[in-house]
């Protein structure tokens, strides 16, 4: 048998060889890049001025309109994003499959259709879209970041891929993930480690870290990630993106590859990631408008509803989860958003965390419930070892009865949250329960690269909302500022645990230079992603954007 290291090296070489030579960066650039690599696409000379303009347009709706009006052709747009994705790959290791030739061929076909008929094929006509490695494409190799899967070509496309293509979207690449998907660091033995474009000494997060890095490099106008316990929200937070974690079964997941496929105690969801709120809306309106419940039997039938101005909202701020205090830039962001919302006329109240320790215990046991068997199956007999950054099972597999008891605890927690949320109607000035909760996605900024799994106490800012299966949205507030976010004085805060102490004392503005500061918004009502993005619009207006 060929050693697993040789198989992985051959796959990486194949990926690199698929980048056109004219799009390769000079060896001198790659040998000593700056820590912030986001400016290199502009200075590289590889993209024309038009291609730079196209790729630096953050609003997918604007790109679509320019294609529809024929100011830009789909081929021009697709070529521009393919070039920028190629540059992003060389600097951040964000891609797993390069589909440039396939994408450009489809772009030409769509341009010819528009020229001949005067009509677009759908609401996403001619728009390049990047996809997390999980989304199988017929005839395209799908490794899922496992050596055992090298050489595996998908026999059919994931439902989402087929749906997007029917709407006119053009998949132009797939993006990197952690081995097993179970890590805050997107690294695997096949493709390597994804770097954060803002500061390459920091993680881009996981498990949608490749997608996040690509979008932060403007190598795609719209991407699709997945989220089990924070795998869309944390990478988006660490790289400064807008993103949406929908309610489970809101969007079509059928046919995609996944760890824990078949497990239903805590379900993975797919959602859009982008550089603007408007781009998230483009994706959701198009996909939900295509009636995904007719594509995937598990999807809930609920139309997208346009949101109207309803006046004053009540936002609740959760400053910490009761376990680990947030880094100073995150606390500053919460203060700034609070002040902006109040100035805009909205009500802002506090939200007390609801037993996040107990919730995390449930989540951890759910992750552990198969005793690690699914991961063993994915690893196969390749000889590939588990990487040190991966969450691994710590307990034997549960019996069916034991898993039922765990589901009962999950449902009890959901009932407690529902009761607590409804009770807020008695204390708000609006006379109704709070409209949304705003909090961090993690108590820390994008962390230095990991060599071990994150402690459970550091992940409850996302896992709790996954346990509750509530829609969540992330939005950028700013970046670390050395003047506004100095290192706290020794003794200024007494940590409540060793994890809290390590997190608090580990912050310094120098270490986290250029790190984005991003918050998340949670809608307490399931399946109301339309309302959630409407609330996101209220926040954007309050922030003057």
C-alpha positions as CSV (number, residue, x, y, z in Angstrom):
1,X,0.0,0.0,0.0
2,X,1.2,3.5,-0.8
3,X,2.0,5.4,2.4
4,X,-0.7,7.8,3.4
5,X,1.8,10.7,3.4
6,X,2.7,10.1,-0.3
7,X,-1.0,9.9,-1.3
8,X,-1.7,13.2,0.5
9,X,1.4,14.9,-1.1
10,X,0.3,13.7,-4.6
11,X,-3.2,15.2,-4.0
12,X,-1.7,18.5,-2.9
13,X,0.5,18.6,-6.0
14,X,-2.5,17.8,-8.2
15,X,-4.4,20.7,-6.7
16,X,-1.5,23.1,-7.2
17,X,-1.0,22.0,-10.8
18,X,-4.6,23.0,-11.6
19,X,-3.8,26.7,-11.1
20,X,-2.9,28.3,-14.4
21,X,0.7,29.3,-14.5
22,X,-0.2,32.9,-15.3
23,X,-2.0,33.1,-12.0
24,X,0.9,31.9,-9.9
25,X,2.5,34.3,-7.4
26,X,6.2,34.9,-7.5
27,X,8.3,32.7,-5.3
28,X,9.6,35.8,-3.5
29,X,6.1,36.8,-2.5
30,X,5.3,33.3,-1.2
31,X,8.6,33.0,0.6
32,X,8.1,36.1,2.8
33,X,4.4,37.3,2.7
34,X,3.2,39.9,5.2
35,X,1.1,38.7,8.1
36,X,-1.9,40.4,6.5
37,X,-2.2,39.1,2.9
38,X,-5.4,40.7,1.9
39,X,-3.8,43.4,-0.2
40,X,-1.7,41.0,-2.3
41,X,-4.4,40.2,-5.0
42,X,-4.5,44.0,-5.8
43,X,-0.8,44.4,-5.9
44,X,0.0,41.1,-7.7
45,X,-0.8,42.4,-11.2
46,X,-2.7,39.2,-12.0
47,X,-6.1,40.9,-12.0
48,X,-7.1,43.7,-14.3
49,X,-8.7,46.9,-13.0
50,X,-12.1,45.6,-14.0
51,X,-11.5,42.2,-12.3
52,X,-10.4,44.0,-9.1
53,X,-13.6,46.1,-9.3
54,X,-15.7,43.0,-9.8
55,X,-14.1,41.0,-6.9
56,X,-14.2,43.9,-4.5
57,X,-18.0,44.4,-4.9
58,X,-19.3,43.0,-1.6
59,X,-23.0,42.9,-2.6
60,X,-24.0,39.9,-4.7
61,X,-27.2,41.6,-5.7
62,X,-25.1,44.3,-7.4
63,X,-23.1,41.7,-9.3
64,X,-26.2,39.9,-10.4
65,X,-27.8,43.1,-11.7
66,X,-24.7,44.0,-13.7
67,X,-24.7,40.5,-15.3
68,X,-28.5,40.8,-16.0
69,X,-28.1,44.2,-17.6
70,X,-25.0,42.9,-19.5
71,X,-22.7,45.6,-18.1
72,X,-20.6,42.6,-17.0
73,X,-20.7,39.2,-18.6
74,X,-20.8,36.0,-16.5
75,X,-17.5,35.0,-18.0
76,X,-15.8,38.2,-16.9
77,X,-17.2,37.8,-13.4
78,X,-16.3,34.1,-13.1
79,X,-12.8,34.6,-14.5
80,X,-12.2,37.4,-12.0
81,X,-13.3,35.3,-9.0
82,X,-11.4,32.3,-10.3
83,X,-8.2,34.3,-10.5
84,X,-8.7,35.7,-7.0
85,X,-9.5,32.3,-5.6
86,X,-6.3,31.0,-7.1
87,X,-4.3,33.8,-5.3
88,X,-6.2,33.1,-2.1
89,X,-5.3,29.4,-2.3
90,X,-1.6,30.2,-2.6
91,X,-1.6,32.5,0.4
92,X,-4.0,30.8,2.8
93,X,-4.5,27.1,1.7
94,X,-8.2,27.5,1.5
95,X,-9.2,25.3,-1.4
96,X,-9.7,21.5,-1.8
97,X,-11.1,21.3,-5.4
98,X,-10.5,23.8,-8.2
99,X,-13.3,23.9,-10.7
100,X,-12.2,26.9,-12.8
101,X,-12.4,25.2,-16.3
102,X,-15.8,23.8,-15.5
103,X,-17.0,27.2,-14.2
104,X,-15.8,29.2,-17.1
105,X,-17.5,26.8,-19.6
106,X,-20.8,27.2,-17.8
107,X,-20.4,31.0,-17.6
108,X,-20.0,31.1,-21.4
109,X,-23.1,29.0,-21.8
110,X,-25.1,31.3,-19.5
111,X,-23.9,34.4,-21.4
112,X,-25.0,32.9,-24.7
113,X,-28.4,32.1,-23.2
114,X,-28.9,35.6,-22.0
115,X,-27.7,37.0,-25.3
116,X,-30.0,34.7,-27.3
117,X,-33.2,34.9,-25.2
118,X,-32.8,38.1,-23.2
119,X,-33.7,36.1,-20.1
120,X,-31.8,34.9,-17.1
121,X,-32.1,31.2,-16.2
122,X,-32.8,32.1,-12.6
123,X,-32.2,34.6,-9.8
124,X,-28.5,33.5,-9.4
125,X,-27.7,33.7,-13.2
126,X,-24.0,33.8,-13.7
127,X,-22.9,34.2,-10.1
128,X,-19.9,32.2,-9.0
129,X,-20.5,30.4,-5.7
130,X,-18.0,28.6,-3.5
131,X,-18.9,25.5,-1.5
132,X,-17.5,23.8,1.5
133,X,-15.8,20.4,0.8
134,X,-18.9,18.6,2.0
135,X,-21.0,19.4,-1.0
136,X,-20.6,16.6,-3.5
137,X,-20.5,17.4,-7.2
138,X,-21.1,14.7,-9.7
139,X,-17.9,13.5,-11.3
140,X,-15.7,15.6,-9.0
141,X,-13.3,14.1,-6.4
142,X,-14.5,14.4,-2.8
143,X,-12.0,13.6,-0.1
144,X,-13.7,15.2,2.9
145,X,-10.1,15.9,4.1
146,X,-9.5,12.1,4.6
147,X,-6.6,10.3,2.9
148,X,-9.0,7.2,2.7
149,X,-11.2,9.2,0.3
150,X,-8.5,10.3,-2.2
151,X,-9.6,9.2,-5.6
152,X,-13.3,9.0,-4.6
153,X,-15.4,10.7,-7.3
154,X,-18.9,11.6,-6.4
155,X,-21.6,9.7,-8.4
156,X,-24.2,12.4,-7.9
157,X,-24.4,16.0,-6.7
158,X,-25.7,17.1,-3.4
159,X,-29.2,18.5,-3.7
160,X,-28.1,22.0,-2.8
161,X,-25.6,21.9,-5.7
162,X,-28.2,20.8,-8.2
163,X,-30.6,23.4,-6.9
164,X,-28.1,26.3,-7.1
165,X,-27.1,25.3,-10.6
166,X,-30.8,25.3,-11.6
167,X,-30.9,28.9,-10.4
168,X,-28.0,29.9,-12.5
169,X,-25.2,29.8,-9.9
170,X,-21.7,28.6,-11.0
171,X,-19.7,26.5,-8.4
172,X,-16.1,27.5,-9.0
173,X,-14.3,25.9,-6.1
174,X,-14.6,23.9,-2.9
175,X,-13.0,24.9,0.3
176,X,-10.9,23.4,3.1
177,X,-12.1,21.8,6.3
178,X,-10.7,20.2,9.5
179,X,-10.1,16.5,9.6
180,X,-13.4,15.0,10.8
181,X,-15.0,18.5,10.7
182,X,-14.6,18.5,14.5
183,X,-12.1,21.3,15.2
184,X,-11.8,25.0,15.5
185,X,-8.8,24.8,13.1
186,X,-9.3,24.0,9.5
187,X,-6.4,21.6,9.0
188,X,-6.1,18.1,7.7
189,X,-3.5,15.7,6.5
190,X,-4.5,16.0,2.8
191,X,-4.6,19.7,2.2
192,X,-2.9,21.3,5.1
193,X,-3.8,24.2,7.4
194,X,-5.9,27.2,6.3
195,X,-4.5,30.6,7.4
196,X,-6.4,33.7,8.4
197,X,-5.9,36.4,5.7
198,X,-6.0,39.2,8.3
199,X,-3.2,37.7,10.3
200,X,-1.8,34.4,9.1
201,X,-0.5,33.5,12.6
202,X,-4.1,33.2,13.6
203,X,-6.7,30.5,12.8
204,X,-9.4,31.0,10.3
205,X,-11.6,28.8,12.5
206,X,-13.5,25.5,11.7
207,X,-15.0,23.7,10.3
208,X,-15.9,26.2,7.5
209,X,-12.5,27.8,7.8
210,X,-11.5,27.4,4.1
211,X,-14.7,29.1,3.0
212,X,-14.2,31.9,5.5
213,X,-10.6,32.5,4.3
214,X,-11.6,32.5,0.6
215,X,-14.4,35.0,1.2
216,X,-12.1,37.3,3.3
217,X,-9.7,37.3,0.3
218,X,-12.7,38.2,-1.9
219,X,-12.2,35.0,-3.9
220,X,-15.9,34.4,-4.0
221,X,-19.0,36.7,-3.8
222,X,-21.0,34.1,-1.9
223,X,-20.1,30.9,-0.1
224,X,-21.9,28.0,1.6
225,X,-20.7,26.5,4.9
226,X,-22.2,24.1,7.4
227,X,-22.7,24.5,11.2
228,X,-23.1,21.8,13.9
229,X,-21.8,23.6,16.9
230,X,-20.5,26.9,15.4
231,X,-18.8,25.9,12.2
232,X,-20.2,28.7,10.2
233,X,-20.4,31.4,12.9
234,X,-16.9,31.1,14.3
235,X,-14.9,31.1,11.0
236,X,-17.1,34.0,9.9
237,X,-16.3,35.8,13.2
238,X,-12.6,35.1,13.0
239,X,-12.4,36.5,9.4
240,X,-14.8,39.4,9.6
241,X,-17.8,38.0,7.7
242,X,-21.6,38.1,7.6
243,X,-23.1,34.7,7.9
244,X,-26.3,32.8,8.7
245,X,-26.8,29.6,10.7
246,X,-30.4,28.7,9.8
247,X,-32.8,26.4,11.8
248,X,-32.2,22.7,11.0
249,X,-34.1,21.4,8.0
250,X,-34.7,24.9,6.6
251,X,-32.3,24.3,3.7
252,X,-31.6,21.2,1.7
253,X,-28.7,19.0,3.1
254,X,-29.6,15.8,1.2
255,X,-26.7,14.2,-0.7
256,X,-24.0,16.2,1.1
257,X,-21.2,14.2,2.8
258,X,-21.1,14.6,6.6
259,X,-19.7,13.3,9.8
260,X,-22.4,11.9,12.1
261,X,-24.8,11.5,9.1
262,X,-28.0,10.0,10.5
263,X,-27.6,11.5,14.0
264,X,-30.5,13.7,14.9
265,X,-30.0,14.8,18.5
266,X,-28.1,17.8,17.3
267,X,-28.2,18.4,13.5
268,X,-25.8,20.1,11.2
269,X,-27.2,22.8,9.1
270,X,-26.0,24.6,6.0
271,X,-26.0,28.4,5.5
272,X,-24.5,31.3,3.5
273,X,-21.4,33.2,4.2
274,X,-20.5,36.5,2.5
275,X,-19.1,40.0,2.8
276,X,-22.5,41.7,3.1
277,X,-26.0,41.2,4.6
278,X,-27.5,41.7,1.2
279,X,-25.6,38.7,-0.2
280,X,-27.1,36.5,2.6
281,X,-30.5,37.7,1.6
282,X,-29.8,37.0,-2.1
283,X,-29.0,33.4,-1.2
284,X,-31.9,32.8,1.1
285,X,-34.5,34.3,-1.1
286,X,-33.3,32.3,-4.1
287,X,-33.0,29.0,-2.4
288,X,-36.2,29.2,-0.3
289,X,-37.9,30.6,-3.4
290,X,-37.0,27.4,-5.3
291,X,-39.2,25.4,-2.8
292,X,-36.4,23.3,-1.4
293,X,-39.0,21.0,0.3
294,X,-39.6,19.7,-3.2
295,X,-35.9,18.8,-3.5
296,X,-35.2,17.4,0.0
297,X,-37.9,15.5,1.9
298,X,-36.6,16.7,5.3
299,X,-36.9,20.5,4.5
300,X,-39.7,22.3,6.3
301,X,-42.2,24.0,4.0
302,X,-42.1,27.8,4.8
303,X,-42.0,30.5,2.3
304,X,-39.6,33.5,2.6
305,X,-41.4,36.6,3.9
306,X,-40.3,40.1,3.0
307,X,-39.8,42.2,6.2
308,X,-41.5,45.5,6.6
309,X,-40.4,48.3,9.0
310,X,-42.1,47.6,12.3
311,X,-40.6,50.4,14.4
312,X,-38.9,49.9,17.7
313,X,-37.3,46.6,18.5
314,X,-36.0,45.2,21.8
315,X,-32.6,43.6,21.7
316,X,-31.1,41.7,24.7
317,X,-27.3,41.8,25.2
318,X,-25.6,38.8,26.7
319,X,-22.2,40.1,27.8
320,X,-20.8,36.8,28.8
321,X,-21.9,33.2,29.2
322,X,-21.2,32.9,32.9
323,X,-18.2,30.7,32.2
324,X,-15.5,32.6,30.3
325,X,-15.3,36.4,30.0
326,X,-14.9,37.9,26.5
327,X,-11.7,39.6,25.3
328,X,-11.7,43.4,25.6
329,X,-12.4,44.2,21.9
330,X,-15.5,42.0,22.0
331,X,-16.8,43.8,25.1
332,X,-16.1,47.1,23.4
333,X,-18.1,45.9,20.3
334,X,-21.0,45.0,22.6
335,X,-20.9,48.5,24.1
336,X,-20.7,50.2,20.7
337,X,-23.7,48.2,19.3
338,X,-25.7,48.8,22.5
339,X,-25.1,52.6,22.2
340,X,-25.9,52.6,18.5
341,X,-29.2,50.7,18.9
342,X,-30.3,53.0,21.7
343,X,-29.5,56.1,19.7
344,X,-31.5,54.6,16.9
345,X,-34.5,54.4,19.2
346,X,-34.4,50.7,20.0
347,X,-34.8,49.2,23.5
348,X,-31.7,47.3,24.8
349,X,-31.9,45.1,27.9
350,X,-29.6,42.5,29.5
351,X,-29.8,38.8,28.9
352,X,-28.7,36.4,31.6
353,X,-27.1,33.2,30.3
354,X,-29.3,30.2,30.9
355,X,-27.1,27.4,32.4
356,X,-24.6,27.3,29.6
357,X,-22.5,24.8,31.6
358,X,-25.4,22.3,31.7
359,X,-26.2,22.9,28.0
360,X,-22.5,22.3,27.0
361,X,-22.6,19.0,29.0
362,X,-25.5,17.9,26.9
363,X,-23.7,18.9,23.7
364,X,-20.5,17.2,24.6
365,X,-22.3,13.9,25.4
366,X,-24.2,14.2,22.0
367,X,-20.8,14.6,20.2
368,X,-19.5,11.6,22.1
369,X,-22.6,9.3,21.8
370,X,-21.2,6.9,19.1
371,X,-17.9,6.4,21.0
372,X,-15.9,7.7,18.0
373,X,-17.1,4.9,15.6
374,X,-18.1,7.2,12.7
375,X,-14.7,8.9,12.7
376,X,-13.0,5.4,12.6
377,X,-15.2,4.5,9.6
378,X,-14.1,7.7,7.7
379,X,-10.4,7.1,8.5
380,X,-10.6,3.6,7.1
381,X,-7.5,1.5,6.7
382,X,-5.4,4.3,5.2
383,X,-3.0,4.4,8.2
384,X,-3.7,8.2,8.6
385,X,-3.7,9.2,12.2
386,X,-6.1,11.5,14.0
387,X,-4.7,15.0,14.2
388,X,-4.1,16.6,17.6
389,X,-6.5,19.5,16.9
390,X,-9.6,17.2,16.6
391,X,-12.3,16.7,19.2
392,X,-12.2,12.9,19.8
393,X,-14.6,10.7,21.7
394,X,-13.8,10.3,25.4
395,X,-16.4,7.7,26.3
396,X,-17.8,4.4,25.1
397,X,-20.8,4.4,22.7
398,X,-24.2,5.0,24.3
399,X,-27.0,2.6,24.2
400,X,-30.2,3.6,22.4
401,X,-31.9,4.1,25.8
402,X,-29.0,6.3,27.1
403,X,-29.3,8.4,23.9
404,X,-33.1,8.8,24.5
405,X,-32.4,10.2,28.0
406,X,-30.0,12.7,26.5
407,X,-32.6,13.8,24.1
408,X,-35.0,14.3,27.0
409,X,-32.5,16.6,28.7
410,X,-32.0,18.5,25.5
411,X,-35.8,19.0,25.2
412,X,-36.1,20.0,28.8
413,X,-33.5,22.7,28.2
414,X,-35.4,23.9,25.1
415,X,-38.5,24.1,27.2
416,X,-36.7,26.2,29.8
417,X,-35.5,28.6,27.2
418,X,-38.9,29.0,25.7
419,X,-40.5,29.7,29.0
420,X,-37.7,32.2,29.9
421,X,-37.9,34.0,26.6
422,X,-41.7,34.3,26.7
423,X,-41.5,35.7,30.2
424,X,-39.5,38.7,29.0
425,X,-42.7,40.2,27.5
426,X,-43.6,41.3,31.1
427,X,-40.5,43.5,31.3
428,X,-40.0,45.0,27.8
429,X,-41.3,48.4,26.8
430,X,-42.6,46.9,23.6
431,X,-44.9,44.6,25.5
432,X,-43.7,41.5,23.6
433,X,-40.8,39.1,24.2
434,X,-37.4,40.3,23.3
435,X,-36.8,40.3,19.5
436,X,-33.3,39.0,19.5
437,X,-30.2,38.3,21.6
438,X,-26.8,39.8,20.7
439,X,-23.6,38.2,22.0
440,X,-20.1,37.0,21.0
441,X,-19.5,33.9,18.9
442,X,-16.6,33.0,21.2
443,X,-15.0,34.6,24.3
444,X,-11.9,35.1,22.2
445,X,-10.9,36.6,18.9
446,X,-9.3,34.4,16.1
447,X,-6.9,32.3,18.2
448,X,-3.3,31.6,17.4
449,X,-3.0,28.3,15.5
450,X,-4.2,25.4,17.6
451,X,-2.3,22.2,18.4
452,X,-5.0,20.7,20.6
453,X,-8.9,20.8,20.8
454,X,-10.5,23.9,22.3
455,X,-11.8,23.3,25.9
456,X,-15.5,22.9,26.1
457,X,-15.8,26.1,28.1
458,X,-14.7,28.1,25.1
459,X,-17.4,27.0,22.7
460,X,-20.6,27.5,24.5
461,X,-21.2,30.9,22.8
462,X,-22.3,29.0,19.7
463,X,-23.1,25.4,20.9
464,X,-25.9,26.6,23.2
465,X,-27.8,28.1,20.3
466,X,-27.2,25.0,18.2
467,X,-28.7,22.9,21.0
468,X,-31.7,25.2,21.0
469,X,-31.7,25.0,17.2
470,X,-32.3,28.8,16.8
471,X,-31.3,30.8,13.7
472,X,-28.1,32.9,14.2
473,X,-26.6,35.7,12.2
474,X,-23.1,37.2,12.4
475,X,-22.0,40.7,11.5
476,X,-18.7,42.5,11.7
477,X,-18.2,45.5,14.1
478,X,-14.6,46.3,13.5
479,X,-11.0,45.2,14.3
480,X,-8.7,45.1,17.3
481,X,-7.5,48.7,18.1
482,X,-4.4,49.0,20.2
483,X,-5.6,52.3,21.7
484,X,-9.1,51.2,22.5
485,X,-8.3,47.6,23.4
486,X,-5.2,47.7,25.6
487,X,-4.1,44.6,27.5
488,X,-6.0,44.6,30.8
489,X,-4.0,45.4,33.9
490,X,-2.9,42.5,36.1
491,X,-5.5,41.9,38.8
492,X,-8.2,43.9,37.1
493,X,-10.4,40.8,36.8
494,X,-10.7,37.7,38.9
495,X,-11.3,34.7,36.6
496,X,-13.9,32.2,37.7
497,X,-12.0,29.1,36.3
498,X,-8.6,28.1,34.9
499,X,-10.1,28.2,31.4
500,X,-11.4,31.7,32.0
501,X,-8.0,32.7,33.4
502,X,-6.1,31.4,30.4
503,X,-8.5,33.1,28.0
504,X,-8.4,36.5,29.7
505,X,-4.7,36.6,30.3
506,X,-4.0,35.3,26.8
507,X,-5.2,38.5,25.2
508,X,-2.9,41.3,23.9
509,X,-3.5,43.7,21.0
510,X,-0.1,42.8,19.6
511,X,-0.9,39.1,19.4
512,X,-4.3,39.7,17.9
513,X,-3.2,42.4,15.4
514,X,-5.8,43.0,12.7
515,X,-8.2,40.4,14.2
516,X,-11.8,41.1,13.2
517,X,-14.4,41.7,15.9
518,X,-17.7,40.1,15.0
519,X,-20.9,39.5,17.0
520,X,-23.9,37.2,16.5
521,X,-27.6,37.8,16.7
522,X,-30.0,35.0,17.7
523,X,-33.7,34.9,16.9
524,X,-35.5,33.2,19.7
525,X,-38.0,31.8,17.2
526,X,-37.1,28.9,14.9
527,X,-37.5,29.1,11.1
528,X,-37.7,32.9,11.2
529,X,-34.5,33.5,9.2
530,X,-36.3,36.2,7.2
531,X,-37.1,38.1,10.5
532,X,-33.5,37.6,11.7
533,X,-32.0,39.2,8.6
534,X,-34.5,42.0,8.9
535,X,-33.2,42.5,12.5
536,X,-29.7,42.5,11.0
537,X,-30.8,45.3,8.7
538,X,-31.9,47.3,11.8
539,X,-28.5,46.8,13.3
540,X,-26.8,47.9,10.1
541,X,-28.8,51.1,10.0
542,X,-28.1,51.8,13.7
543,X,-24.4,51.4,12.9
544,X,-24.7,53.8,10.0
545,X,-24.0,51.3,7.3
